[in-house]
Amino acid sequence: MSQRHCLTLDLKSDPVLIAEYKRYHENVWPEITQSLRDAGILDMEIYILGTRMFMIIETSASFSFARKAQLDRNNRKVMEWENLMGKFQQPFSDDARPEARWLPMERVFKFTA
């Protein structure tokens, strides 16, 4: 059974940086998409409104954020990508760890027909 995770992050309030961030996501490096597969991510979508972003990921049942973080730390291209994306992203607080810029959201409602 898969798991769904919803996360949020803000971009810096700069239209030029936001446009550049979007351009990078038109052609995500193949090493990045492979790292997502390797970590057990089955599907990922990112939405944006102004500076606020929302990510939905579907993962395998065995997925863990701790394991993903460990895999990322050991992958030079992923760390390069993360450092690059960091110039566009605005942490929610000063104490946010760089590796935890995307923060999990709390579900407050669900409707199933």
Summary of the structure (lengths in Angstrom):
residues: 113
radius of gyration: 14.4
end to end distance: 20.1
largest distance: 44.7
contacts: 262
relative contact order: 0.24
helix: 40%
strand: 27%
